[in-house]
């Protein structure tokens, strides 16, 4: 998902995600909560009545599938103010033995997720599915006029959920295209709840007011803009498509990991809290070549950093939100806001 700007003009973050829902789905009584989350997300995204009905249908179908055919199921819902609702059903098993057959209307088994997926694929603006027998399934459905946007061969997808005891998410992320530059900002408001959400939104608003040509300067601007809030951690990644170069700057507990074709590396992030007056010298940057296929994962500290990309074979052939959901499923600490954002250059695609 991305958007281009008119050269020379400052643009705001076209994708700004700060609303998320994490709905456990293990019995029929929880399907109603899943549908309600779809309705709320459509309201945040300012979707029309027809698109709202599609969100509700998708939430009902995905949740019902989880009840009937899976275990450890969750429906992850998020909304961006530019008009996209994302629904992801994620579970820990038993997986789908025949993914292509599962798209056929009426297909179902007693041991695998499958019923209703044809309906979901038709109702969604964008749809994807990843499954490993015995290991679980991720089903992605997105609704909204901009849900299938992309540019310059780079895709971005993420998952956002609030602290289990809160309705407001203290995490958030934003994405912007400016000429040949892609900028991704991941923010983790200090603590959790409404005050953390206020800090998160203030940071994204600062980022949205600037054309980002200097990652260190943007971190300084966010630091200054959060002085009246409790503060936040943030990571800013910028891909210069022309120079094929990645620049990254992080302050606090937002982690970045780059996976080029041969080996992965952790990107530099310095200690501190934006909003507390981080010294300018602390805004140190990391950089690396950005050559395809490349994959960047950013996440807040609600995600344990011990996940391994090799545990998800061929996930890089799918929408990046699918990989984000897999990492969330297996590495979510369960006691904090949790955000995972994946940026990648495309490879051969699987089911989309």
ABEGO torsion letter per residue (X at the ends): XBBBBBBGBBBBBABBBABBBBBBBABAAAAAAAAAAAAAAAAAAGBBAAAAAAAAAAAAAAAAAAAAABBGBBBBBBBBAAGBBBBBBBBAOAEBABAAAAABBGBBBAABBABGAAAAAAABABBBBBBBBGAEBBBBBBBEAAAABBBGGBBBBBBBBBBAABABBABBBBBBBBEABBBBBBBBBBEBEAAAAAAAAAAAAAAAABBBABAAAAAAAAAAAAAABAEBBBBBBBBBAAAGBBBBBBBEABBBBBBBAABBBBBBBBBEBBGAGBBAAABBBBBBBBBOBBBBBBBBAABBAABBAAABBGAAABBAAAAAAAAAAAABAGABBBBBBBBBBBBBBBBX
